[in-house]
Amino acid sequence: MLVLTRRANQSIMIGADIVVTVLEVRGDQVRIGIDAPRSISVHREEVFRELEAANRAAASPGTGALEGLSALRPPPERRPG
């Protein structure tokens, strides 16, 4: 982890197109502004973890999901024989 010291209105660059600026320091809270391209998602860590968990849950079918799908299939046609 890189640790930097910055004061209010000072910034750091991440790559060539992300700027993180310290907006305000008040007690134990720091307000920061992040300027990044729209193609880059920026989330608080706890929100990011919740999104990851929700995506994993949505991508993993429950145990009864496959049985439920097979019930939707029409029965195979019987051929005279």
C-alpha positions in Angstrom: 0.0 0.0 0.0 1.3 3.4 -0.9 0.7 6.0 1.9 0.7 9.7 1.0 0.2 12.8 3.0 -1.9 15.5 1.4 -3.6 18.6 2.6 -6.9 20.1 1.6 -7.0 21.1 -2.1 -4.0 18.8 -2.9 -4.4 15.9 -5.3 -2.8 12.7 -6.3 -2.9 11.1 -9.8 -3.6 7.5 -10.5 -2.4 6.8 -14.0 -2.9 9.6 -16.5 -6.7 10.0 -16.1 -7.7 9.6 -12.5 -7.3 12.5 -10.0 -8.1 12.1 -6.3 -8.3 15.5 -4.5 -8.6 16.1 -0.7 -11.5 18.5 -0.4 -11.7 18.9 3.3 -10.3 17.5 6.6 -12.5 17.8 9.6 -11.5 15.8 12.7 -11.3 12.2 11.8 -13.2 12.6 8.5 -11.6 13.4 5.1 -13.8 14.4 2.1 -12.2 13.4 -1.2 -13.2 14.1 -4.8 -12.5 11.6 -7.5 -12.3 12.7 -11.2 -12.3 9.6 -13.4 -13.5 8.6 -16.9 -17.1 7.4 -17.0 -15.8 4.0 -18.1 -14.3 3.5 -14.6 -16.6 2.5 -11.8 -15.9 4.3 -8.5 -17.7 2.9 -5.3 -17.1 3.0 -1.6 -15.6 -0.3 -0.6 -18.6 -1.5 1.4 -20.9 -0.8 -1.6 -18.5 -2.6 -4.0 -18.4 -5.7 -1.7 -22.2 -5.8 -1.6 -22.4 -5.5 -5.4 -19.9 -8.3 -5.8 -21.9 -10.5 -3.5 -25.2 -9.7 -5.3 -23.6 -10.5 -8.7 -22.3 -13.8 -7.4 -25.7 -14.7 -6.0 -27.4 -13.8 -9.2 -25.0 -15.8 -11.3 -25.3 -19.0 -9.1 -28.6 -20.8 -9.6 -30.3 -22.3 -6.6 -30.5 -26.0 -6.1 -34.0 -26.2 -7.4 -33.5 -24.0 -10.4 -32.6 -26.7 -12.9 -35.5 -28.8 -11.8 -37.8 -25.8 -12.3 -36.4 -25.3 -15.8 -37.0 -28.9 -16.8 -40.6 -28.6 -15.7 -41.1 -25.8 -18.2 -39.9 -28.0 -21.2 -42.7 -29.6 -23.2 -42.8 -33.4 -23.0 -41.0 -35.1 -25.9 -43.3 -36.0 -28.8 -44.1 -39.7 -29.1 -43.6 -41.2 -32.5 -45.8 -43.9 -33.7 -43.9 -47.0 -33.8 
